[in-house]
Every structure is written in structure tokens, then in C-alpha cells.
Amino acid sequence: MTEAPRTRPLLSWIGGAGVDALGRLALLTASTALFSRVLSPRDFGVTALVLTFVAVAAVFVGMPFEEALAQRKHLRRIHLDAALGVSWAMGAAILALSCLAGSALARVYNEPEVAALLPVSMLSIFFTGHTAILTALARRLRRFNDIAFASLIGHAVGIAASLVVLWAGGGLWALIANRLLISAAVAVLLQARIGFLITPRWSKAHIDGFRRFAGLSFLDRLTDNLTYLIFNNVVEIVYGASILGYVNMAMRLIEPIRGAVAATGHNLAFSFFAPVCRDRARLGDLAEIVVSRTSLMVAPIFVGLAAVTPVLLPLIAGPGWNDAIGVAVCLAIGCALASPPRLIFTALSAGARPEYALASTVASLIVTLLVLFGAAALGPISVGFSRVAGDATRAAIAIGLSSRDMRWSRRRRWATLAPAWILSSAMGLIVALAALGAPIPNPWAQLMFLVSLGAAVYLALLALFARSHLQSLFALVRPRRRVAAAAR
């Protein structure tokens, strides 16, 4: 018998993470609606180019340390200080490089603003690195609600300040300020919530102690972020900055949800996997429980989002953004495929095997590029198709990888994930048909009707075809009950 995670703390963490995710989604959606009515698709395209480089740079200053510190068996203050010292040193080098690269990229893209936008936006990586190290400490202490609080309030403060920049006539600088100010606010708030001051210190010996794990985790995240960098550059080269703006709008609708779900799921699951990571059989059994329940909650979110996107995106972005709809639908479908099995890689990373996640990310990038170039003649929708192909590849690898490091067979993995995918697809099809067959004149009323219909249909499908799964979900809201699942 393998005991499922205790529901009382889990329910509190999920509640906090849910409030954070929904709050951030509301804030980002509202700010995007305001930005899109003032700025042009070209403005979004230019800032997307710049911010993608910043996202890649942020991996260098944060990702090598967060996972390694969270996974390390014994952690001392010197490890945290040494990680921050290396993070800031790398940040300073990257900032200096961005000052030189900004002018070069401005000439390459024929967009003069890039020369100043890049180094200013790159300042955010110092806060990103600090936040990553604090997040690792908070994860070890299981202070997930502090992470959620800092994230939500930090987004509120940063977005409000960036809107002030927009209303003051800052133009596309408001989008740059959005990233920079959110990063700064989250770092300051998380530091205050944790109450543990980390100061940069140089200690090569303590960094060397987790070099392997940090290196592999870093390469995984770097490859993932390079996908976005290559996306944006290929789209800009082939279609121009304006079309890139449409693609960026689609990402602004889907990626905040994807990021919130991925980060929340990974952080919560990692804390449960880590204590049993040395027992492969227990790790496999626990992973089966976590992935089963998570997939039933996550898959319908993204499938439902894909079904309502033709109604939702025009409401958020306003008129003139219809070319972003198809891309956004594809991005949501890709998230439904890749997000649930991503926790399989989380379980393996908890067992100090991050190379599996890296291999899946590399394979996904290769497939994404092949489809992106191969389908370029189709127009911007090729970006969406390529993302679906890349995410499907990641899911296939999660199901098909060897069970040597985690006693969980391929057949059981497929059986764990399939119900959520099949039932979510049926729900999404019904909602999409309802949107086409029974249009409601008021778009907000139509959106509310479709969301309600999707929730009702999905619950009915669970009751009819997966009653045991539905009962396991209901068990999560019974904090006094401890749920156990038999090892198969």
C-alpha cells in the first residue's frame, strides 16, 4: 500500500496556489486587454523579441540553483549565499553583454528601440535569480503559501506600476516595465515573507557540490526557453514583427496559465516525491496517484480553454487580433497534452534523474523546429501546429521512457493519463460545437454559458465513465480523510 499525500496541508497549498494562479490570470488578462487597445501588434512583436532573450538569460541566473537547492539532502546557509553570489556574477556578465548585443540586434531586426530595450529589461534577471533561490528554500520548508502570496501581490504591484507607465505615454516601454517591475516586487515580497536574508558570497566548493544536478536542470530549462527564442526569431524573419505580435498575443492568453499550472504542480509534487525518491517502487506508486489526480484537473482546463478561445480572445484583445485565435487554440491543445505527464519528469528529478526531462525537452525542440519550418507555408498557424507536435513528443517520451528508475510500467502510465485526455476531448468537442451551433449575441454571456456547459459536461462524463476517479477528486476536499491507493 502506498499512502497518498495528506489532504489537509495539500488542500491548503492547492488553495493558495489556486488563488495565486487565478489572481495572476485575472491581472495579466486585464492588463493585456488594456495594452492591446493602446499598443500595436508591432509593439508586441518588438518587445516579444527582447523579452524572449531576457527569459533565456534568466535561466542562467536562476534555474541552475533552484532545483539543485530544493533537491539537496543537506542544505546550509553557505549553499544559499554561494548560489546567490554566482547568480549575481553571471547576471552582471549577461547585463554587460546585453549592452553590446542590443545595438547589434537592433541592426539585425531593423528595430532601433531594441538597443535600449534589451539592457534595461535585462536588469530583471538579478531579481529573478534571487527569487529562484528563495523559492528553493521555501519549497524545502513547504511554505508554498508564501510563494503564492509573493507571486500574486508582486504581480499586482508590478502590473499597476507598468500601467502607470502606459498611461504616462511610455508606449512599448510599458511592456518592458511590466516584466522588470513584477520581478522586483516578487523578489522583495518573497524575501520579506521568508524572513531569511540571503547575501551573495563566493564559495566554489559549495557550488561544486551540486554541479551535476544543477547542470542538467539548467540545460533542460535553457532548451525549453530556447524554443520560445527560436519561435520568435523564425516568425520575425519569415513573417515580420507585426505577425509576431499576433503570436505573442496568443501566448499572452495561454502561457500565464501554462506557467502557473506547471510551476504549482512541479513544486507541490516535488515536495511529496523527494522523501520517497530512494525507493523506486514507492516513488512509482506515489507518482501514479499524483499524476492521475492532477491530469483530471489540468487537462480539462486547457481543452476547455481551446474550445472557448474563439470567443475569449476577441473579448480580451479587442478587434483586429483574429489571426491570433488559431495559434492560441493550438497552444492550449499542446498544454493539455504536455502538462499532465510533465509530473513524471518531476518524480524522476526528485530522484536526482533530471536527464530524462532534458532529453524530452531536446526532442520536443527538434520536432517543434521541423514542423515550424516544414509548415511555414501555412502562415502563422504553423507556430501553433509546431507547438502541438512538440508537446505531443514530450508526452510520448514521458509515457514511453524506461521504468528502470521508477517502478511504473508504460501500460500503467498510459492508463493513468488516458481517462483525462479522452474525457476532456469529448467535453471540448461538445463545447466547441455549442459555440458554433448556438451563438449568443452577447459575447460575455456566451462565454459564461460555454464555461458552465464545459464544467457540467466534464463532471457528467466523470460520473458516467470514471466514477472512481471522480471520487478520488472529491476526497481532496475532505481534509480529515486520508486516502490510500493499492499498489498494483
C-alpha positions in Angstrom: 0.0 0.0 0.0 1.2 3.5 -0.8 -0.3 6.3 1.1 -1.5 9.3 -0.9 -0.4 12.8 0.2 -2.2 14.0 3.3 -5.1 16.1 2.2 -5.1 18.8 4.9 -1.8 20.6 4.0 -2.3 19.7 0.4 -5.7 21.3 0.3 -4.2 24.5 1.9 -1.4 24.6 -0.6 -3.6 23.9 -3.6 -6.0 26.6 -2.3 -3.2 29.2 -2.0 -1.7 28.2 -5.4 -5.2 28.4 -7.0 -5.8 31.9 -5.6 -2.4 32.9 -6.9 -2.9 31.4 -10.4 -6.5 32.8 -10.8 -5.4 36.1 -9.4 -2.4 36.4 -11.7 -4.5 35.2 -14.6 -7.1 38.0 -14.0 -4.4 40.6 -13.6 -2.5 39.6 -16.7 -5.7 39.2 -18.7 -6.9 42.7 -17.7 -3.5 44.3 -18.3 -3.2 42.6 -21.7 -6.7 43.9 -22.6 -5.5 47.4 -21.8 -2.1 47.1 -23.5 -3.7 45.7 -26.7 -6.1 48.7 -27.0 -3.2 51.2 -26.8 -0.3 49.4 -28.4 0.0 48.0 -31.9 0.9 44.4 -33.0 4.3 45.7 -33.9 4.9 46.9 -30.3 4.0 43.5 -29.0 6.3 41.9 -31.6 9.3 44.0 -30.8 9.0 43.6 -27.0 8.5 39.8 -27.5 11.9 39.6 -29.2 13.5 41.5 -26.3 11.7 39.6 -23.5 12.5 36.2 -25.0 16.2 37.0 -24.7 15.6 38.1 -21.1 13.7 34.8 -20.4 16.7 32.8 -21.7 19.1 34.9 -19.7 17.0 34.3 -16.6 17.6 30.6 -16.9 21.3 31.2 -16.4 20.9 33.1 -13.1 18.1 31.1 -11.5 17.5 27.6 -12.9 20.9 26.1 -12.1 20.3 26.7 -8.4 16.6 26.4 -7.6 16.1 22.7 -8.4 19.6 21.7 -7.0 18.9 23.5 -3.7 15.4 22.1 -3.4 16.6 18.6 -4.1 19.8 18.6 -2.0 19.7 16.3 1.1 21.5 18.6 3.5 21.3 22.4 3.0 23.3 25.1 4.9 23.2 28.9 4.7 26.5 28.9 2.8 24.9 27.0 -0.1 22.3 29.7 -0.5 24.7 32.6 -0.2 27.1 30.9 -2.6 24.3 30.3 -5.1 23.3 34.0 -5.0 26.9 35.1 -5.4 27.3 33.0 -8.6 23.9 34.1 -9.8 24.6 37.8 -9.5 28.1 37.4 -11.0 26.5 35.7 -14.0 23.8 38.4 -14.1 26.5 41.2 -14.2 28.2 39.5 -17.1 25.0 39.0 -19.0 24.0 42.6 -18.4 27.3 43.8 -19.8 26.9 41.6 -22.8 23.3 42.8 -23.4 24.6 46.4 -23.7 26.8 45.3 -26.6 24.2 42.9 -28.1 21.4 45.4 -28.0 22.9 47.6 -30.7 23.8 44.6 -32.9 20.3 43.1 -32.6 18.8 46.5 -33.4 20.6 46.4 -36.7 19.7 42.8 -37.4 16.0 43.3 -36.7 16.0 46.9 -38.1 14.3 48.0 -34.9 16.3 50.8 -33.3 14.4 50.6 -30.0 16.0 47.2 -29.3 19.3 48.8 -28.5 17.9 50.4 -25.3 15.1 48.0 -24.5 17.4 44.9 -24.1 19.8 46.2 -21.4 17.0 47.9 -19.4 14.8 44.8 -19.4 17.9 42.6 -18.6 18.0 44.2 -15.1 15.2 41.9 -14.1 17.4 38.9 -14.1 19.0 39.9 -10.8 15.6 39.8 -9.1 14.8 36.5 -11.0 17.9 34.8 -9.6 17.2 36.0 -6.1 13.6 34.8 -6.3 14.7 31.3 -7.6 17.0 30.7 -4.6 14.4 32.0 -2.1 11.8 29.7 -3.8 14.1 26.7 -3.4 14.3 27.5 0.4 10.5 28.0 0.6 9.9 24.7 -1.2 12.2 22.8 1.3 10.3 24.5 4.2 6.9 23.7 2.4 6.0 27.3 2.6 4.1 27.2 -0.6 1.5 29.8 0.5 4.3 32.3 1.0 5.4 31.7 -2.6 1.8 32.2 -3.8 1.4 35.4 -1.8 4.6 37.0 -3.0 3.7 36.0 -6.6 0.2 37.3 -6.6 0.9 40.6 -4.8 4.1 41.1 -6.7 2.2 40.8 -10.0 -0.5 43.2 -8.7 2.2 45.8 -7.8 4.2 45.4 -10.9 1.3 45.4 -13.3 -0.2 48.5 -11.7 3.1 50.4 -12.0 3.5 49.3 -15.6 0.0 50.6 -16.4 1.1 54.0 -14.9 4.0 53.9 -17.4 1.5 53.1 -20.2 -0.9 55.9 -19.3 2.0 58.3 -19.0 2.7 57.7 -22.7 5.5 55.2 -22.2 4.4 53.1 -25.2 6.1 49.8 -25.6 8.3 50.6 -22.6 5.3 49.8 -20.5 5.6 46.1 -21.6 9.3 46.2 -20.6 8.4 47.8 -17.3 5.8 45.1 -16.7 8.5 42.4 -16.7 11.0 44.3 -14.7 8.7 45.7 -12.0 6.9 42.3 -11.4 10.3 40.6 -11.0 11.4 43.2 -8.5 8.2 43.2 -6.5 8.0 39.3 -6.3 11.7 39.1 -5.1 11.2 41.8 -2.4 7.9 40.3 -1.1 9.2 36.7 -1.0 12.3 37.9 0.9 10.0 39.6 3.4 7.7 36.6 3.8 10.5 34.1 4.3 12.3 36.3 6.7 15.7 34.8 5.9 18.2 37.3 4.5 20.4 35.8 1.7 23.6 37.7 0.9 25.9 36.9 -2.0 29.1 35.1 -1.2 31.7 33.3 -3.2 32.4 29.7 -2.3 33.4 27.4 -5.2 33.5 24.3 -3.0 29.8 24.6 -2.1 28.7 25.3 -5.6 30.6 22.2 -6.9 28.6 20.0 -4.5 25.5 20.2 -6.7 27.1 20.9 -10.1 25.8 17.7 -11.9 22.1 18.2 -10.9 22.2 21.9 -11.4 23.8 21.5 -14.8 21.3 19.0 -16.2 18.3 21.0 -14.8 19.8 24.2 -16.3 20.1 22.6 -19.7 16.5 21.4 -19.5 15.1 24.8 -18.8 17.5 26.5 -21.2 16.4 24.3 -24.0 12.7 24.9 -23.1 13.3 28.7 -23.2 15.3 28.5 -26.4 12.2 27.1 -28.0 10.5 30.4 -27.5 13.6 32.3 -28.6 13.8 30.4 -31.8 10.0 30.7 -32.3 10.1 34.4 -32.1 13.1 34.8 -34.3 11.8 32.5 -37.0 8.4 34.1 -37.0 10.0 37.6 -37.2 12.3 36.6 -40.0 9.6 34.8 -42.0 6.5 37.0 -41.3 7.7 40.2 -39.7 7.3 41.9 -36.3 3.5 42.5 -36.8 2.7 38.8 -37.3 5.0 38.1 -34.3 2.7 40.4 -32.3 -0.3 38.2 -33.1 1.7 35.1 -32.0 2.7 37.0 -28.8 -0.9 37.8 -28.1 -1.8 34.1 -28.4 1.0 33.3 -25.9 -0.2 36.0 -23.5 -3.6 34.3 -23.4 -2.3 30.7 -22.8 1.2 30.9 -21.3 0.3 32.5 -18.0 -2.0 29.6 -17.3 0.6 27.1 -18.6 3.3 28.6 -16.4 1.1 28.8 -13.3 0.0 25.2 -13.7 3.5 23.9 -14.4 5.2 25.7 -11.5 2.5 24.9 -9.0 2.2 21.3 -10.0 6.0 20.8 -10.0 6.6 22.5 -6.7 3.9 20.7 -4.8 4.6 17.3 -6.4 8.3 17.6 -5.8 7.8 18.0 -2.1 6.0 14.7 -1.9 8.2 12.8 -4.2 11.5 13.8 -2.6 11.0 11.9 0.7 10.4 8.6 -1.1 12.8 9.1 -4.0 15.2 6.4 -2.9 12.5 3.7 -3.0 11.7 3.2 -6.7 8.6 1.2 -6.1 7.1 3.8 -3.7 8.1 6.6 -6.0 6.3 5.0 -8.9 3.1 4.3 -6.9 3.0 7.8 -5.5 3.7 9.3 -8.9 0.7 7.3 -10.3 -1.6 8.8 -7.7 -0.4 12.3 -8.1 -0.4 12.2 -12.0 -3.8 10.6 -12.1 -5.5 13.2 -9.9 -3.6 16.1 -11.5 -4.3 15.1 -15.0 -8.1 15.0 -14.3 -7.9 18.6 -13.1 -5.4 20.0 -15.6 -6.4 18.5 -18.9 -10.0 19.9 -18.9 -8.7 23.4 -18.1 -6.6 23.6 -21.3 -9.1 21.7 -23.5 -11.9 23.9 -22.3 -9.7 26.9 -22.9 -9.0 25.8 -26.5 -12.8 25.4 -27.0 -13.7 28.9 -25.8 -10.7 30.8 -27.2 -12.6 31.9 -30.4 -14.9 33.8 -28.0 -12.5 34.7 -25.3 -9.6 36.2 -27.2 -11.6 38.9 -29.0 -13.1 39.9 -25.7 -9.6 40.3 -24.2 -7.6 41.7 -27.1 -10.4 43.7 -28.8 -10.9 44.0 -32.6 -8.1 43.3 -35.1 -6.5 40.3 -33.4 -8.3 37.4 -35.1 -5.1 36.0 -36.6 -4.1 35.1 -33.0 -7.1 32.8 -32.4 -5.8 29.7 -34.3 -2.4 29.9 -32.7 -3.9 30.2 -29.2 -6.2 27.2 -29.8 -3.1 25.1 -30.8 -1.1 26.3 -27.8 -4.0 25.3 -25.4 -4.2 21.8 -27.0 -0.4 21.4 -26.6 -0.7 22.3 -22.9 -3.4 19.7 -22.4 -1.1 17.1 -23.9 2.1 18.0 -22.2 1.2 19.4 -18.7 -0.1 16.2 -17.0 2.8 13.9 -18.0 5.3 16.6 -17.1 5.0 15.4 -13.4 6.5 12.1 -14.4 9.7 14.1 -15.1 9.2 15.8 -11.8 9.2 12.5 -10.0 12.4 11.5 -11.8 14.1 14.8 -10.9 13.2 14.3 -7.3 15.2 11.1 -7.6 18.2 13.0 -8.9 17.5 12.0 -12.5 16.8 15.3 -14.3 18.4 13.9 -17.6 15.0 12.5 -18.6 13.4 15.9 -18.6 16.3 17.3 -20.5 16.0 14.5 -23.2 12.3 15.2 -23.6 12.9 18.9 -23.9 15.6 18.5 -26.6 13.4 16.0 -28.6 10.4 18.4 -28.3 12.5 21.3 -29.6 13.8 19.3 -32.6 10.2 18.2 -33.5 8.9 21.7 -33.0 11.5 23.2 -35.4 10.9 20.5 -38.0 7.2 21.3 -38.1 7.7 25.0 -37.8 9.9 25.1 -40.9 8.0 22.4 -42.7 4.6 24.1 -42.3 5.8 27.7 -42.8 3.9 28.0 -46.0 0.6 27.7 -43.9 1.3 31.1 -42.3 1.3 32.0 -38.6 -0.8 28.9 -37.7 2.4 26.9 -38.3 3.6 28.2 -35.0 0.6 26.6 -33.3 1.0 23.3 -35.2 4.6 23.1 -34.3 3.9 23.6 -30.6 1.3 20.8 -30.6 3.8 18.5 -32.3 6.5 19.4 -29.7 4.2 18.9 -26.7 2.9 15.6 -28.1 6.5 14.5 -28.4 7.2 15.4 -24.7 4.1 13.4 -23.6 5.1 10.4 -25.7 8.5 10.3 -24.1 7.0 10.5 -20.6 4.9 7.5 -21.3 7.5 5.5 -23.3 10.6 6.0 -21.2 12.1 3.1 -19.3 10.7 2.3 -15.9 14.2 1.4 -14.5 14.4 4.4 -12.3 10.8 4.4 -11.2 8.7 1.2 -10.9 5.8 2.3 -13.0 5.2 0.5 -16.3 4.4 2.1 -19.6 0.9 0.5 -19.7 0.1 1.9 -16.3 1.3 5.3 -17.3 -0.9 5.3 -20.3 -3.9 4.1 -18.3 -3.3 6.8 -15.8 -3.3 9.6 -18.3 -5.8 8.4 -20.9 -9.0 9.0 -19.0 -8.3 12.7 -18.6 -7.3 13.1 -22.2 -10.3 11.2 -23.6 -13.0 12.7 -21.4 -11.5 16.2 -21.8 -11.5 15.9 -25.6 -15.2 14.8 -25.5 -16.0 17.8 -23.3 -14.1 20.2 -25.6 -15.8 18.9 -28.7 -19.2 19.4 -27.1 -18.4 23.0 -26.0 -16.9 23.9 -29.4 -20.0 22.6 -31.2 -22.2 24.5 -28.8 -20.3 27.7 -29.6 -20.8 27.1 -33.3 -24.4 25.8 -33.2 -26.0 28.1 -30.7 -24.3 31.5 -30.8 -25.4 34.0 -28.2 -25.5 37.7 -29.2 -23.8 38.9 -26.0 -20.2 37.5 -26.1 -19.8 37.7 -22.3 -23.0 35.7 -21.8 -21.9 33.3 -24.4 -18.5 32.8 -22.7 -20.2 32.2 -19.3 -22.6 29.7 -20.9 -19.8 27.8 -22.6 -17.7 27.6 -19.4 -20.7 26.4 -17.4 -21.5 23.9 -20.0 -18.0 22.6 -20.1 -17.9 22.1 -16.3 -21.2 20.4 -16.2 -20.4 18.1 -19.2 -17.0 17.1 -17.7 -18.4 16.2 -14.3 -21.2 14.2 -16.0 -18.6 12.3 -18.1 -16.5 11.6 -15.0 -19.6 10.3 -13.2 -20.5 8.0 -16.1 -17.2 6.7 -17.2 -14.7 7.3 -14.4 -16.6 7.3 -11.2 -13.6 6.1 -9.1 -11.5 9.0 -10.4 -14.3 11.4 -9.6 -14.5 10.0 -6.0 -10.7 10.5 -5.7 -11.1 14.1 -6.6 -13.9 14.6 -4.1 -11.6 13.1 -1.5 -9.2 16.0 -1.8 -11.8 18.3 -0.3 -12.3 16.1 2.7 -9.4 17.3 4.9 -10.0 14.7 7.7 -9.9 11.8 5.4 -6.6 10.0 4.4 -6.8 8.4 1.1 -4.8 5.2 0.3 -4.3 3.6 -3.1 -3.3 0.0 -3.5 0.0 -0.7 -5.3 -0.7 -2.6 -8.4 
